[in-house]
Amino acid sequence: MRKIEKYRYHSVSDHLELLVKSYEELTGRILIKYDQLDTLPKLFDQAEFALVSHGTEEDPVFNYGNRCALELFEMSFEELTNLPSRKSAELPNREERARLLAEVTAKGYIENYSGVRISATGKRFQIEEATVWNLINAKGDYCGQAAVFSKWVMI
């Protein structure tokens, strides 16, 4: 598996296909049934889980967040996709987050992750039972990481 330094997807649809298919290949479970015509609204507007991903930059930047994630982080899509993903965690939690992402890189994915995140307005929330996985394209290239979770508690 080689890392693509500046992975760029051709369309949101291509990126969602990467998210869904990488999840299924690594975990053996279905995130959502992939259909080119229906996946975008199912994952963005209708999903009852938060879904985010970041790219392969040295300081990875979010490149996707669905409506549920945007509401939790209290950001627009444009704001989220300009945010280095490390800034979604408070300073004391960034070291733990970095350790987690290194483990995901090495193993492919992890389950049952929990951690505290912070919204744009400073609200804190604990994510629970998250799955975090590597994004691997059809050529076997590493294209970033994604996380999905449906349980969180405002703190």
N, C-alpha and C positions, 0 to 999 in steps of 0.2 A: 504494500500500500504506500503510494507516494502522496505527499502533501501538495496540493495546489496552492501556491502562495496567495494568489488573489482570485479565488474562485468567484466567478460571476455566472449566475444562471441566466438563461435567455429570457425567461418570463416567470411570473409568479407561479404559473401552472407547472413549469419545469421544476421549480424549487419545491412545490408541494409534492410532486411525484417523488423527488429525492427524499423528502421527509418521510413520506408514507412507506416507500419501498425499503429504505434503510432500516426503519423501525421494524418492519416485518422480517427482514432478513436476519437482523441481529437478535431480536427477541423471540421470534417464532409466533408472534401475536399480530393481530390486525388492529392498527390504530383506527382506521376508517377504510371502508371499501373504496379503492381508488377507481375513479371514473373521470376522465378528462373534463367532462362537461359539468359534473356535479361536485367535484372535490373542493373547489375554491369556496363556494358558499357554505358547504358543510363544515369545513375546517375554520373558516374565518367567522362567519356570523352565527352558525347554529351549534357549534360544539359546546358541550357543557364542561369543557376542560380548558386549561390554559396551555398554549403551545407557543414556544419561542425557539429561535435558533440564532446562532452566530456564525460568522465566517472564520477564515483562517489567518486573519491579520495577526501581527505580533501581539497586539492588544485587541483581541477579537471584539467586533462591533455586532450588535444584534442586526440581523437581516430579515427577520420575520417575527411577528407576534400577532396572534389572532385577537378578536374582539375581547374575549374573556381576559387575556393577558393584558391588553391595553387598559381595560377597566381597572384591573388590580394595580398596575403600575401607574395609573392615572396619567397616561401619555397618549398623544396621537401616534399614528403609525410612523409619521415622519420623525417625531421626537425619539421614539424607541429605536428606529433604524439608524439613528446617528449617535446612539449611546454605547460606549464600550460596555460589554456585558458585565465586567467586574464591578461597575458602578451600581449594579442592581442590588449589591450586598453592602452592608455597612462596613466601615473600615475593619473593625475587629473580626468580622466574618469572612473577609476576603482571602485570608490564608487558608482557611478550611475549604472555601470554594475552589481555590487553585489546586489543592490536594485532590479534591473530588474530580476535577476536570482532567488531571493527570491520570487518575485511575481509569476514567472513562476512555481516555486515549489508549491506554495500555490494554484494557479488557474488551473494549467495544461498546459496552453499555453497563449501567448499574441500575438497580431498582431500589425502591424504598428509601430514597434520599429525602432528607428533611433539612431545612435551613431557613434562616430569617432573611427576608428581602425587604426592600424599602421602596415606597412609591415616590413619584416626583414631588409630592407635597409632604413627604416625611412620614407617612403612615407606614407602620411596620406590619408585616404578616409572615406567619410561619407556613411554608409550604410543606406538605406531608405526602409521603408515598410517591414521590416523583420518580419517573424513569428518565434517565439522561443517556443519550446515545450518540455515537459518531455518525456523521453523514458521509456515506461512501457511494460514489456514483458507479455506473455500470462498468467503467474501466478500472475500478478498484482504487480510485483516487480519493483521498481524504479531503472533504469539502467543508468541514466544520463540525459543530455539535448542536444537538437540539434537546429540549426538555419538555415533558408533558406532565401535568398534574391536575387532579380534579378535587383535591382536598387542600384547604388552607384555613388558617385561623387568624383573624386580625388580632394584633397584640398592642 
